[in-house]
Amino acid sequence: MSNQKIIFFDIDGTLYNNEKVVPESTKDAVKAVKDAGHIVAIATGRSPFMYEDLRKSLDVNTFVSMNGNYVVYEDELIYTNPLNAKRLEDITAVAMENDHPLVYLDDKNMLSNMPEHEYMTEGISTLKLGFMPGHDPKYHINRDIYQTLLFCTKEEEDHYKRHFDDSFQFIRWHAYSMDISPRDGSKAEGIKKVVDKMGFNINDVYAFGDGPNDIEMLQYVPNSFAMGNAQDEIKMQAKHVTKSVEDNGIMHGLQSANLI
């Protein structure tokens, strides 16, 4: 197909609504764009084990996970970018001193340095995973960790940013939680790996997102769409703005791009 495109969709707030459900109009839109011969991919901050059912339901086998640090193309792992192990151990020590939980993520699991904590319970519950992290304070040792969740308030985050911005970037997604990713990682970097693998022209790439971890993606992809439910500062980074996820935003965006 000479005019084939690839479309990357964020999950939370883009494919998923606030109830972590894919609206029927979004399902219809994804099916229609696939029926038109285009490729559907996912770009998310989630680890692959967190959205296996979603991938199966939408028949997606290309995905950029953990904010660009674990990339799969047609079920083949093509790129990984783990956190710096030494610096992860350093930030673990500081977090423990401050009674701040960390949740370590690889592609198959997430385990915490603390058995339980109010902040962790509050933050993880909003993801509606149906389970909480297990407890293993040594899970990050001698293992590739691609993303870590740090649970603290916004007022408590500056110390971490000042002392660890040489190796990590911090993206707040909840009042009590931030993603910790490699300093050079982003969804945009992950998408580049897929585009290079496919030999695609970047002008044939589309992306939909709504959150702070989508900024680099929305800036990089020429045909980028911010969801109507995104904050204004996110919308400013995209080339286009569609309707909200609850108002047929994916369908509207794909139609306006003449992809369906």
KOLROPA-620547 format. One record per atom (N, C-alpha, C): residue in one letter; x, y, z. Coordinates in steps of 0.02 Angstrom, whole numbers, plus 50000, padded with zeros to 5 digits. Example, Ala and Ser with C-alpha at 12.3 -4.5 7.8 and 13.67 -1.06 7.14 Angstrom:
BEGIN
A506604971650390;A506154977550390;A506604983550390;S506424988850354;S506844994750357;S506455000250394;
END
This chain:
BEGIN
M500434994050000;M500005000050000;M500445006250000;S500455009849945;S500935015349937;S500785021249982;N500155022250001;N499975027850044;N499835025750115;Q500145020150136;Q500025017550203;Q500315022250256;K499955023150310;K500165027350366;K500215023050429;I500565025550478;I500575022450544;I500345027550595;I499895025450639;I499605029950689;I499765027250758;F500085031450799;F500245029650868;F499735032850915;F499445028750958;F498955031151006;F499225030351077;D499195035651116;D499275035151188;D498685031151215;I498745028751277;I498195024851306;I497765029151352;D498025031051410;D497615034451460;D497425041451438;G496775042651433;G496535049251411;G496495049951336;T496705044751300;T496695044851226;T496285038951200;L496535032951208;L496125027051193;L495645025651251;Y495895026251312;Y495485025251372;Y495155031751393;N494535031251416;N494215036951448;N494395036951523;N494065041151562;N494245041651633;N494095035251672;E493665031051645;E493505024751678;E493965019151654;K494475020851614;K494945015951586;K494585010951542;V494115013651502;V493735009651454;V493815012851385;V493865008751333;V493895011251265;V493185012451241;P493005018751226;P492325020051201;P492185016351135;E491555014851124;E491365011151063;E491575014851000;S491505021451001;S491695025250941;S492435024650926;T492845024050979;T493565023250970;T493715016350940;K493375011150966;K493455004450937;K493285004450863;D492725007850846;D492515008150776;D493025011850734;A493295017250761;A493785021250724;A494425017350711;V494665013750762;V495275009750754;V495165004250702;K494595001050705;K494444995850655;K494424998850585;A494105004650579;A494035007850513;A494715009750484;V495165012450526;V495815014550500;V496245008450481;K496155002950517;K496494996850498;K496204993950434;D495554994150428;D495234991650367;D495444995750306;A495625002050318;A495855006450263;A496575004850243;G496895000250280;G497564998050262;G498125001250301;H497955005150352;H498465008450391;H498665004250452;I499215006150484;I499485002450541;I499325006150605;V499065002550654;V498915005350719;V499435003050770;A499715007850806;A500215006350857;A500045010150921;I500365008250975;I500245011451040;I500885014751064;A500825020451096;A501385023851128;A501155026051197;T501435022951249;T501165023851316;T501705023951370;G501535026551427;G501975026051484;G501915019451520;R501415015551504;R501285009151537;R501795003851514;S501904998951557;S502294993151539;S501854988251499;P502144984251455;P501744979751413;P501264975251451;F501454972951511;F501014968351547;F500384971851571;M500384978551571;M499804982251595;M499254983051543;Y499394981451481;Y498884982451429;Y498874976851378;E498994970751401;E498964964951356;E498264964151327;D497754964851369;D497064963951345;D496884969251294;L497114975451304;L496974980751256;L497294979151189;R497914976851189;R498254975151126;R497884969551090;K497664964651127;K497294959151096;K496634961551067;S496274965651104;S495614967951081;S495664972351019;L496204976151013;L496294980450955;L496744977350902;D497004971350916;D497454967850870;D498054972250852;V498424974250904;V499014978550896;V499634974550916;N500134974450872;N500754970850889;N501384975250883;T501274981850876;T501834986650876;T501694991750930;F502174992550977;F502034997151032;F502674999951062;V502605006251083;V503135009951118;V502915010351190;S503275006851235;S503065006351305;S503535010251350;M503295011451411;M503685014551464;M504035020851438;N503635025051407;N503865031651382;N504455031051334;G504425026051290;G504925025551237;G505515021151253;N505525017951310;N506115014251332;N506075006751322;Y505525004451293;Y505434997351277;Y504994997051215;V505284995251158;V504944996051094;V504904989451058;V504304987751037;V504164981551001;V503854983050933;Y504124979950881;Y503844980650814;Y503624973750789;E502984973150775;E502694966850752;E502914960950796;D502834961950860;D502984956850912;D503724955450920;E504164959450890;E504884958650897;E505164964450938;L505524962950991;L505844968151031;L506414971150991;I506384977750978;I506894980950936;I507314986150974;Y507104988051034;Y507484993351069;Y507314993351143;T507834993951184;T507734994951256;T508205000451280;N508005003951332;N508395009351361;N508285009451436;P508635005151473;P508515004551545;P508795010551584;L508525011351644;L508775016351690;L509495014751712;N509885019951725;N510565019051750;N510535015651819;A510845009751823;A510775005551883;A511065008951945;K511645012051938;K511965015351995;K511535021152021;R511285025151976;R510885030851997;R510205028652024;L509955023051999;L509335020352026;L509435018052098;E510005015052112;E510155013152181;E510225019352225;D510525024552198;D510605030852236;D509925033952253;I509485034252204;I508835037452217;I508415033052262;T508515026552259;T508165021952304;T508345023552377;A508985024752389;A509205026252457;A508895032752483;V508865037752439;V508575044252459;V507825043452472;A507485039852428;A506765038852436;A506605035252501;M507015030352518;M506905026652580;M506995031252641;E507495035652638;E507605040352693;E507005044952702;N506665046552647;N506105051252649;N505425047752654;D505425041052662;D504805037252666;D504385038152603;H504715038052545;H504375038652481;H504425031952443;P503865028952427;P503885022552392;P504155023352320;L504475018052296;L504665017352226;L504365010852200;V504125011052138;V503895004952105;V504325003952043;Y504674998352041;Y505134996751986;Y504754992851932;L504834994951869;L504484991651814;L504974988851762;D504864982551744;D505154979951683;D504574978151637;D504684973851588;D504154972451540;D503634967451566;K503784964051622;K503354958751646;K503054959951715;N503314964951752;N503094965351821;N503224972351850;M502934973551908;M503084979651946;M503094977852020;L503644979652053;L503714978152124;L503974984352160;S503764984952223;S503904990852262;S504444989652314;N504774995152333;N505264994652387;N504924994652456;M504264995952458;M503894995952521;M503284991452514;P503094987952566;P502514983452561;P501864987252551;E501804993252578;E501204997252568;E501345004452587;H500955009052559;H501015016052575;H500395019552547;E500145024452584;E499545028052563;E499615031052494;Y500185034352480;Y500275037452415;Y500255032352358;M500585026752369;M500615021452318;M499915018652305;T499545017352357;T498865014652349;T498425019452311;E498465025852329;E498055030952296;E498245031652222;G498885031852207;G499105032852138;G498965026852094;I499165020952115;I499075014952074;I498345013352063;S497925014752113;S497215013152106;S496885016952048;T497145022852032;T496845026751977;T496975023451909;L497465019051905;L497595015451842;L497105009851829;K496735007951882;K496215002651877;K496504996251847;L497074994151873;L497394988051849;L497074981751878;G496764982451935;G496474976651969;G496954973252016;F497544976052024;F498034973252071;F498514978752091;M498874977552146;M499374982252170;M500074979252161;P500594983352162;P501264980652154;P501434975752210;G501834970752192;G502104966352243;G502674969852280;H502944966552330;H503464969552371;H504124965752362;D504634969252337;D505304966452331;D505794972252328;P506084974252384;P506514980152385;P507164979252346;K507304973152324;K507914971952285;K507764970152212;Y507154971452190;Y506954969452123;Y507374972952069;H507604978952084;H507984982852035;H508714980752029;I508944976452072;I509654974652073;I509794969152022;N510304970251981;N510504965451929;N509934963751881;R509534968851866;R508964968051821;R508854974551783;D508684974151719;D508534980151681;D507854982851703;I507844989051727;I507234992551746;I507154998351698;Y506584998651664;Y506495003651611;Y506125009851635;Q505785009151691;Q505425014851719;Q505295013551793;T505275018851832;T505125018151903;T504615023551921;L504165021851965;L503675026651990;L503905029052059;L503955035552067;L504125038652131;L503505041952160;F503345040152222;F502745042752254;F502925047952306;C502765054252287;C502875059952332;C502425065652307;T502335070752348;T501935076452327;T502355081052283;K502025085652250;K502375090452207;K502855094752249;E502665096252310;E503085100252354;E503725096552373;E503715089952369;E504285085952389;E504745083852331;E504565085652270;E504915082952212;E505565086552194;D505645092852214;D506215096852192;D506885093852210;H506935090852268;H507565087852290;H507785082452241;Y507315078352219;Y507485073052171;Y507695075852104;K507335080852081;K507495083852016;K508185087152017;R508345090452071;R509005093852076;R509585088952077;H509495083352112;H510055078852123;H510105073152072;F509585072152033;F509595066451987;F509435068251915;D509425074751899;D509255076651830;D509815075151781;D510395073151806;D510935071051761;D510785064451727;S510375060251759;S510235053651733;S509495052351718;F509055055851753;F508345054351749;F507935060551730;Q507345059251702;Q506835064351695;Q506225062151735;F505865067051760;F505305065851804;F504675068751773;I504165064651765;I503535066751734;I502965065251782;R502655070551807;R502115069551856;R501475067651820;W501155062251844;W500525059951815;W499965059451867;H500145060751930;H499655060351984;H499895064952040;A499425067352081;A499615071652136;A500145068552181;Y500155061752183;Y500635058252226;Y501165054452188;S501195055052122;S501665050752086;S501965053952024;M502595051952010;M502955053851950;M503265047651917;D503305047851851;D503705042951814;D504435045051818;I504885040351829;I505605041451822;I505815037651760;S506075041351711;S506305038351648;S507025040351635;P507375036751591;P508055038951573;P508045046051545;R508565049651558;R508605056751537;R508495057551462;D508735052651423;D508685053251350;D508095049351321;G507635047151364;G507075043251340;G506455047451328;S506045045451280;S505405048651267;S505015044451217;K504375045651213;K503975042251162;K504225043851092;A504465050051083;A504725051951017;A505325047550998;E505775046351045;E506355042051031;E506125034951013;G505635032451049;G505375025851034;G505065025450965;I504685030550948;I504365030850882;I504895031050827;K505435034650838;K505985034950789;K506245027950774;K506305023750826;K506555016950816;K506085012850772;V505435013750781;V504945010150740;V504975012750668;V504985019350660;V504995022250593;V505625020050555;D506185019950589;D506805017750557;D506765010350537;K506485006350581;K506414999150567;K505974997950506;M505445001950500;M504975001050445;M505215004350380;G505685009050386;G505885012850328;G505355017750306;F504945020050354;F504405024750339;F504665031850333;N504315035850293;N504425043050292;N504055045950352;I504375050450388;I504085053250448;I503425056850433;N503335059150372;N502715062550353;N502125057750349;D502255051350352;D501725046350351;D501565043750422;V501805047450471;V501705045550541;V501205050350574;Y500745047550613;Y500245051350650;Y500275049350724;A500065053850767;A500075052350839;A499515056150874;F499215052750924;F498695055650966;F498895054951039;G498845060451077;G499015060251148;G498685065851187;D498775065551253;D498435070551294;D498825072751356;G499405069651370;G499725071051434;G500435073651428;P500735075451485;P501425078151484;P501935073451454;N501835066851461;N502315062251430;N502215061451355;D501725065051327;D501615065051255;D501935071051220;I502215075751257;I502435081951228;I502955080851172;E503475076951186;E503995075851135;E503705072451073;M503255067751084;M502925064351029;M502525069050986;L502125073351018;L501715078050982;L502125083250944;Q502715084950972;Q503155089650938;Q503515086350879;Y503705080050887;Y504105076650837;Y503695074350776;V503105071550789;V502705068850734;V502365074450696;P502455074750630;P502165080250591;P501405080550594;N501085074750599;N500355074450600;N500125072450670;S500195077150716;S500035075550786;S499375078750807;F499015075150849;F498365077350873;F498355077050950;A498195082650981;A498065082751053;A497315081551063;M497165077651114;M496465076351129;M496135082651158;G495485083351148;G495135089051175;G495135089451250;N495245083751283;N495275083551356;N495975085151383;A496455086451339;A497125088251361;A497145095251390;Q497645096551432;Q497755103351457;Q497995107851400;D497885114351407;D498065119051354;D498805118751336;E499245117751386;E499955117551371;E500135111451329;I499745106151332;I499855100251290;I499585101751219;K499015104751216;K498715106251151;K499175110751109;M499535115151143;M499985119751108;M500565116151073;Q500715110151094;Q501275106351066;Q501075102351003;A500435101550993;A500195097350938;A500045101550876;K500045098350819;K499865101750756;K499115102750750;H498735098150781;H498005098450777;H497715096750846;V497095098850856;V496725097050917;V496075093850896;T495935087950921;T495305084650907;T494835085350966;K494275081950964;K493795082251019;K494045077751076;S493675077951131;S493885074051190;S493755066651177;V494075062451218;V493995055251211;V493265053251220;E492905056751262;E492195055251275;E491735057851220;D492005062151176;D491605065251124;D491855062951055;N491995056551050;N492205053550986;N492835056750958;G493305058351003;G493905062050982;G494345058250933;I494425051650942;I494845047750896;I494505047350828;M493875045950826;M493505045750763;M493555052450727;H493435057850763;H493455064550733;H494145066050705;G494665064550743;G495335066050721;G495535062150659;L495375055750658;L495545051550600;L495155053750538;Q494535055750548;Q494135058150492;Q494415064750465;S494605069250511;S494875075750489;S495535074950452;A495895069550467;A496535068150433;A496425064050369;N495795062650353;N495615058750294;N495925051750294;L495985048850354;L496245042050360;L495685036950361;I495075039250374;I494475034950371;I493915038950338;
END
